[in-house]
């Protein structure tokens, strides 16, 4: 056999081996006791990843993938058929506008997300609004924007929905408490009501954003920047409802997950008992960089300061969440 044919066969073998290895580098069923980069080199890469959501049946995950400057951001899906995960694919309705922050409803029939795609007939509008798209028999329909009781001329971010349909999201509004706040819109008679900010147990004069609500609407995990007990560029906090239905004073999740960099976009996969979030933390070089190739190598590492997705067993956070 000619050498060039041997080389070609070797490349094909290596390519197939890498593909198989990559698709097995993440497993939502595992429960790591130590914080880990989720799907390193496959899901978490030198690019910017954030905002993961996993369907309740565990057969589909969606996350945001962006370029280094996050000027291009799309929703990426990976689906499981049988016991095998498929390839990464940009969702069919994503890729033209900046789509971020996906969230599956508990029954898996809808995916909420934030997007700067135009609303209605106003083609000049580029603020972020909350949309949802239905999935039927594995096929995605056309995305639908929520009405003006939720979406305003300003930005709305990070939708999260409880089992009863109540919607939590991030916005900056005149009736808010701080520079950025968490709002809730109650779902009743197939409609969303006027959005109101959560009280001072959650919102402060600082920044509160990216809130995950539990299916039972009794646990809220969110990010905040500017609090006295913060560890750095933005920390994850949590609050639980008391017996009267009031939110308790939010508490810092601590150094188990928080760092001196921005830690945000929480998600809890309750069926598999895992806690996910995004972090911009980086690993500094141990020695002085002496050459341009060394600098290039540092820039192209997974832990280069771009967003990555992290995971840890929920029990390690000691939330004592009653489920």
N, C-alpha and C positions, 0 to 999 in steps of 0.2 A: 504493500500500500504506500502511495506517495506521501512524503512528509507533510505537504500542505493539506492533504485530506485528513491526515492524523490530527493536525492542529485544529481543523474545522470541527472534527468530531469531539475533540477535547473541549473546545469552546461551547459547543452545544450541550455537552454533559455538565460542564460547570454552570452554564446558564440555568439549566433545568434543576440542578442541585440547589442553587441559590434560591430559585423560586419556591421550591418545596420547603427549604429551610425557613425562608422569610414567612411563609404562610403558617408556619407552626411556631413562630417566635412570640406569639401572644395567645393567651388562653384565658378568657374571662372567667372560667370556672375555678382558677387557682386563687388562693387566699394568702397572699404574702404577709408575713408578720412584720417585715421590714419594708420601709418605703422603697419603691422601685420605679424606674422609668418604664412606662408601659409600652410594650412592643418596640423596644429599642432597635433602631436601624430599619424598621419596617413601618410602624405607625409614627413613632417619635424619631425624627430625622434631623439633619441640619436645617431644614426649612422650619416654618412656624406652624406648629400644631396646637390646637386648643379645643375646648367645648365638646367633649365627648358625651354621647348618649347611647344607651344600650337598650334594645327592646326587652320587654319583660320575659319573653320566651328565650332570650339569650342568643337568638339566631341572626341578629343584625345589629351592627354598630355604625354610627355616623359621627364624624368629627369635622372640624374646620381645618383646612389646609391652606396656608398662605405663603406668599413669597417672602423674601427677607424683610422687605419694607412694609408688608401687609397691604400693598396697593392692589393686590389681586388675592381674593379669598373665596374659596368654593367649599361646598359640602361634599365630603367623600364618604362613600358607603362600602362596607365589607359585609357580605352575607354568607351565612352558613347553610350548606345543604348536606343533610345527613350528618356525618361527623367531620366534614371538610369545609374549611373556610375558602371562599373565592378570592378573587383579586380585588384590589382597590379600584373603585370607579367613582368618578364625579357623577352625582345624581343628575338625572336627565333634565331637570328644571333649573339646575345650577350651572355656573360657569360663565355667564354673561355679565351678571352684576355681582357685587360683593355680598355673599350670603354667609352668615355666621350663626353660632350659638343654637344648634339644633336641640330639640327636646321631644322625645317620644311620649305620647300619652300612654297610660297604663295598659290600655287594650291594644296598643300598637297600630291603631288605624289612622292616627294623625301624627304628623311631625310638625311641630312649631319651630320657627326660626326667625331671625332678624335679617333684614335685607335693605339695601339702599336702592332697590329697583323702583321705578316710577309707580306711583299710586294713581289709579284712575286714568283720566285723560291728560294729567299734567306731566308731560314728558321731561320737564325741567327739574322736577322734584328729585332730590338725591339724599334726603335725610333717611335715617334708618327707621324702619317700622316693623311691626310684628305681623308675620304671615303664618299660615298653616297650609299644609297640603295633605290630602288623604291618600291612603294606600289601600288598594283593593285588588285582591288576588295577585299580590306581588307587583302590581303596576301603580305608578304614581300618577295622580291627576294634576290638574292645573292649580298652582298656588293661589290662595285667596287671602287678601289683606283683611285684618280686623277693622271694625268701623272706627269712627272718630271719637268714640267714648274711650277708646284705648290709644289709637294712633293720633298723634298731633303733628303740627308742622315742625316740631322739634324731634329729637332722636328718642326712640324706644329700643331697649336692648334686653337680651337674655330672658326670653320667656320660659316659665316653668309652671306646670299645671298639675294640680292635685287630682285625685280620683273623681271629685265632684265637679271638676271643670274650672274651679277658681284659678285665675291667672295672676302670677307674680312676675313683675318685670322691673327694669331699671329706667329711670328718666330724671330729667332736671326740669322742674316746673315751679310756677309761682306759689302753688299751695304746698310745696315740699318743705322739708325742715333744713336740709343742708345743701351742699353743692351738687350732690347727686344722691338720689334716694331710691328706696324700694317701694313700689306701689303694688296694690292688689285690686283686681277687678273681679267682682263676684259674678259667677255664671248662674243665670236663672231663666227658665223658660226659653232655652236655646239662645240666649243673648248675654252679652257681657255688659255689666253696668258701669257707671262712672268710676274711674280708677281713683283710689284714695291712697295717700302715703301711710305706711305703717308708723306706729307711734314711736316715742323716744326710747322705748326698750330696744328698738332696732336702729332707727335713723337718728343721726346726730348732725351737728353743724359741719362735719367733715364729709367724706365720700363713702357712701354705701352703695354697693352694686353687685350684680351677678348673683342673684339669690336662687338657690335650689329649694323647692318645697317638697316635702315628703308626700307620698300618696294619701296618707291620712290627715295631711295638713296640720301635723303636730310638731314638726321639726323643720327649722329653717337654717340653712347654711349659706353664708354669703361672704363677700369680701368687703373690707373697709380700709381706707387709707387716711391717716391723720389722727388716729386715736393715740392717747397717751400710753396705752399698753401695747402698741404695735411693735413688731420686731424689725420692720424695715419698709420696703417699698409697697406694702399692701398685704394684709393678713386675712386669713380665713377665720370667721367667727360662727358661732351657732347660738340658737335660741330654741327653747321648747315651750309649748303651751302648758299652762297650769290647768287645774280642774275647772276653772271658770272660763276657760277659753282665751285667756290673755297671754300674750307673749312675755316670757321671762326676760330679764336683762341679758343681753347678748354677752357671750364669753369667748375669749380668744381660744382657738383650738390648740395653741401651744406649739412647741418646737418639734413635735412629731411630724407635723406637715409644714409649718410656717418657717420661712427663711428670711434673710435680709433683703431678698428680692421680691418682686411682685408674685403673689400666690393667689389664684383666682379661678373662676369657672368651675365650681364644685359640682359633682354629680355622685349620687349614691345608687349603686346597683343592689337594691335590697334582696332580690331573689338569690343573688350570689354573694351577698354580704361584703361588698367591696366599696371603698371610697376612692373616687377619682377627682383629680383637679389638675389645673394647668399651672406651670411655674416658669418664670424667666430666669431661674438660677443658672449659673454657669460654673464650670470647673476651670480655675485659673491654671496656666502652665506652671509646672514645678520649677523649671529652670529658665534662664534668659533665652529668648528667641534670638537666634544668630543669623538665620537665613530667611529669604523670602519663601522658599518651599515650606519651612517650618511654620511661618506665619499663615500661609495658605492652609496648611494642615489643621492649625488651630481654628481657623475660621470655618472649616468644613466639618468640625466635630459635632456630634449630637448635642453635647453640653456647651454650645457656643453662645448662650445667652438668648437665643430665640426661644419661643415657647415650646415646651414639651409637656406630654401628658404623664402624670404620675398616678400610682395606685398603692393602696395598702388595705389590709383587712379592716373592715369597719370596727371590729371589736377592739382594735388597738387604740381607738380614739376615746374609749370609755364614755360614750354619750349616754349609755343606759337607756337607749331608745326602746320604748315598749311597742312591739309590733304584733 
